[in-house]
Amino acid sequence: MKIVIMRHGEAVASASSDRQRALTARGMQQAAAAGLCLSQQGLLFSKILASPYLRTQQTADQLLAHFPSCRKITLNLLEPESRPSEVVDAIGRFSEDTLLVVTHQPLIGDLVASLCSQRVAMSPASMALLDAPVVAAGCAELLWLRHAPLFERE
């Protein structure tokens, strides 16, 4: 299974609640550019999993413009303070070959570290492509890491 784990685009510093923090104009551009980058890589997603927070929903909506046959699923489990082990279990229940997961720090860093036993820096709109023959802790390989705004391969 291929999994792209992405951090939402740049968000405003404050709002009435953390859940309501929206993407900035730059964050919208980052999300759209990430969608273009992924589509140019030839990756096809049947589902985008996103947290219920406004900024991840907005990021997912920008990504959907590049994957019109894809379906967005909102998972409360993808909130910032969720336990990576529970998210790994949830991802493992999807049988698709390729998933796109949009979430937050600190969860995203912990999730990538859990799956591939490698800690990586994930700034806004950063993406990690993992190959997980088995979706379980330590069983994935980090294939690449890309960061906004250029999304050049690391």
Summary of the structure (lengths in Angstrom):
residues: 154
radius of gyration: 13.8
end to end distance: 20.6
largest distance: 41.5
contacts: 538
relative contact order: 0.23
helix: 34%
strand: 22%
